[in-house]
Amino acid sequence: MSQSGIVFDIIKYSVHDGPGIRTTVFLKGCPLDCIWCHNPESKKLEPETTTKITRNKVLKLSYSETKDVVGREVTDDEIFNEILKDRMFYEQSGGGVTFSGGEPLMQPKFLKSLLLKCKEHDIHTAVDTSGYASKEVLDSIAPFTDLFLFDLKLIDEEDHKKYTGVSNKLILRNLIYLSEAAGKIRIRIPLIPNITDSESNLNQIAGFLSKLKNISNVDLLPYNELSESKNKKFCSKVQLESLKIQSDESLTKIKKTFEPLGVEITIRG
Amino acid sequence: MNDRIKTLREKSLNAIPALSQERAVLVTEFYKTGAPEKFSVPVTRALCLNHILENKKLYLEDGELIVGERGQAPKATPTYPEICIHSIQDLDILNTREKISFKSDDQTKKIYDDTIIPFWKGKSIREKIFSEVDEAWKQAYAAGIFTEFMEQRAPGHTVLGSKIYSHGLLDIKSEIEIQIGSLDFYNDPEAFDKREELKAMSIAIDAVINFAKRYSELAKEKSEKEEIPQRKKELEKIAEVCSYVPANAPRNLWEALQYYWFVHLGVITELNTWDSFNPGRLDQHLYPFYKKDIEDGTHTPESAKELLQAFWIKFNNQPAPPKVGVTAQESNTYTDFCLINLGGVKENGDDAVNELTFILLDVIEEMRLLQPSSMIQVSKKNPDRFIKRALKIIKTGYGQPSVFNTDSIIQELIRQGKSIIDARNGGASGCVETGAFGKECYILTGYFNLVKVLEITLNNGIDPKTGKKIGIETGNPESFKTFEELLSAYEKQLNHFIDIKIKGNNIIEKLYAKYLPAPFMSVLIDDCISKGKDYNNGGARYNTSYIQGVGLGSITDSLSSIKHNVFEKKILSMKELLKILKSNFAGSESMRQIFLSDTPKYGNDDDQADSLTKQVFEIYFNAVDNRPNTKGGKYRINLLPTTSHVYFGSVCGATPDGRFAEEPLSEGISPVQGADVNGPTAVIKSASKIDHLRTGGTLLNQKFTPQLLEDESGIEKLTQLIRTYFRMDGHHIQFNVVDADTLRQAQKEPEKYRDLIVRVAGYSDYFVDLTVELQNEIIKRTEQMGI
């Protein structure tokens, strides 16, 4: 049966969302409310009007008339046809598709249907998630997901609540669960000045990760890069510009924190 | 780069292009001797070359290792009055115009006024062309339907093969003598013509050998006076090299380079061949010499590099000859399109990338000169590290080397009837043009304006710019019931103008065959000697005439707009559309916005638009491909613009894609500026929908922000992007990596950005030398990528 869902953008030649040349599909809706989120319009599940943007023109996922409409209900076939257009690029480069958001796990049936279609065509799949979802939802998509891009922000539960609006208990539990059960996991840490980039938070993340299996990479996403890049998951709704951004030296130091893990560490995804 | 090269490079960069009267004076002097009355045309031309080379001033500067200049000094650029005559007004414009100027003084002007102009008036090939072609040709030409390459420059556009690296000119001369001896005057009615042509080739060979001898003597003279021991030794070496080559086959790297350079000077002195001749597969030709020199200790990689760099600078010293007439006011370019090919495959099909390939890439990176231009031939057999090395040069914003698909080039050549060996030894030259190096006369005959033909179709044969009827009546578009009727009218109109173009070509090619043969070029290109025929008269093994289609993106988007908005969505009638176009969108901005942003566009992997690209491609292909030319060869198409998309845009009114009147058209097979909004994979997918293998070259220009190439992962992904395009048979892709702010700054302070080279369209040029329109276009494109 054909599934439909709400998608607010598709970016091709997306080069920072996993291996090779990828297409990133942005599913709308997110249960978190991070204060640095640059895409407040991605939070609500439903399409909504806002004041800017024109994006992917072929599918008119988000378009501009008198007002900008963000997100549109689309069928899995419609999205998959768009994904399939770049098949040869994925095959040549070892790339594939990344489902991002929002939080893609907010639309589990739609996501699963897309993942299944990708696997039928032997296309590599990645899911970029905050990890905030039920175990059942994770179980339903994990078998068809080659790589999880798992965002890890804060280990301290109170801080997590304060800055993202939710507790991190479920997130951490899911990460442990996935590391036991799933394929590869790539940890992504947004380095938000004075929020996530503190020495103690990063030490705690490193400590937490040291107990996990199947972690292939740790990606450190510096704030200044995030705000400039097309990465739709992170940026600011509040003005964070006054905050000090990470210098090269401090990034090297942060990198060192994660070296004992023995996995590949990259600055920027 | 060492101090010697630094100094030579600076001298070349700082040399001011000047108009040199030397060649024009010598040619005139020669023609006044009465020789043309005494000798056959080919012999006259060979004797003329000899007269120039025997009498021209030599130039041998301190520190030079490779010697020889076309003019009396670097960037002293000759004119070719037997082809076109520069008027005093031309000289004034060239002297004073802001961009691409050529300086001349009062004495030069006086010589042109007193001697050159009066002698050549009525005799130049340009005048012959304009008196022989018919009225329909002249009208279409004036309307900007097509351009004509050979009205100011001789047919050339070929690349040297491997012959000179194993044969001295004396060896070739013996072949010619044998050929003369074996002419069969009893049974071959053309035997006399052949003998005259072969005699001319032989004379041309002597002319070039003697020219080298003059350099040898000059170097010897200088060495005797030289006090610095090292320089004395170098001058002695130069004297030795120039006495040995080009007469004999080269024995080492130095001799190979110097041999080529004399050959190059011979070709560009004989005629102003368009586009300029070049050594082609340089890493292949030179590798055996390099290897031997390294093994026997003659050279280290460093000293070999120094020689190669000295060689590079020589190209930069030879600007493209200046034009005449109205076009003298346009800026054009100093570049003469010498395109060095690196990589590809060997003639047995093996991966051809070698150690020297990488050294030459180092040379390209260090020299950062406008000329010669460079490209990499990428075969599926070549290693990724070869592409990555090239991308590290490209990412510095230099615009070189450009990237070509060897496997496609080979298939294109084979489809045209070349042998697999000749195809593998071939490559691309000029902008992107496929050729069998050393074996083919392939000439670009002119650009063809795909968009202007639509404009004339929409006006039922009339050019709205002048009100003149220059096309055929294909029906009032308001009466068309379906889009297919329009497309069929377009096809008829296009065929009509292609016929006119080819009729003109068939006259012009014959004029060159008859009046301006090129005996020295004929020495170099197989099989002119064995056929006893001139390069300009079908002597080459393969003979191809190209007509280059321009504006594929613009024509697609225009047709898409008509199909989508008039015939399908019916948001306006044909009558309303024509009215809007006539008024250049005055008062119709909202409709223009719909055309711009709510209409399927080429470059987005959208079949609604791309299916039209395919249809236009087929119409154009069918109109041109496989028609016979005058040399026993065929017509083929390619899709490249150089800068003609700007000129062609200037003659077109507003178009249904939302483009204002006179704005540039799209270039090559790139999307309309700003129409592609789905990133590079979508552009590549759209561009792959036409069949590149049935062309002789396509040009795709892709701009990247430097950020995308910042790290190894970015380089890796771009490498695979190229590989994917080539898996889909893409012919060529080039990258411009530069940010818009830098370009804007360069516009403001050109003096500070004199070395900023950007990729224009199939070639690189100094940004500050471009017209403001082209500069703005490049800025616009750059910003588009940077959003």
Contacts between the chains, C-beta under 8 A, distances in Angstrom:
chain1	res1	chain2	res2	distance
A	11	B	679	7.0
A	12	B	678	5.8
A	12	B	679	4.5
A	12	B	680	7.9
A	12	B	681	4.7
A	12	B	682	5.9
A	13	B	679	4.4
A	13	B	680	5.1
A	13	B	681	4.8
A	13	B	717	7.8
A	13	B	721	7.1
A	15	B	708	7.0
A	15	B	713	7.1
A	15	B	714	6.5
A	15	B	717	5.0
A	20	B	717	7.0
A	20	B	720	6.9
A	21	B	681	6.9
A	21	B	717	5.5
A	21	B	720	6.0
A	21	B	721	6.4
A	21	B	724	7.6
A	54	B	597	7.5
A	54	B	677	7.9
A	56	B	677	7.9
A	56	B	678	6.5
A	57	B	597	7.7
A	57	B	601	7.9
A	57	B	604	6.2
A	57	B	677	5.1
A	57	B	678	6.7
A	58	B	604	5.5
A	58	B	605	7.1
A	58	B	606	5.0
A	58	B	678	6.4
A	58	B	682	7.9
A	85	B	605	5.3
A	85	B	681	7.9
A	85	B	682	7.6
A	85	B	685	6.2
A	86	B	681	5.0
A	86	B	685	7.3
A	88	B	724	5.2
A	88	B	727	6.1
A	88	B	728	6.6
A	89	B	681	5.2
A	89	B	720	7.3
A	89	B	721	6.9
A	89	B	724	4.8
A	92	B	720	5.0
A	92	B	723	5.2
A	92	B	724	4.3
A	92	B	727	6.4
A	93	B	716	7.8
A	93	B	717	6.1
A	93	B	720	3.5
A	93	B	721	7.5
A	93	B	723	7.8
A	93	B	724	7.2
A	94	B	720	7.8
A	95	B	717	7.9
A	95	B	720	7.8
A	266	B	713	8.0
A	268	B	711	7.9
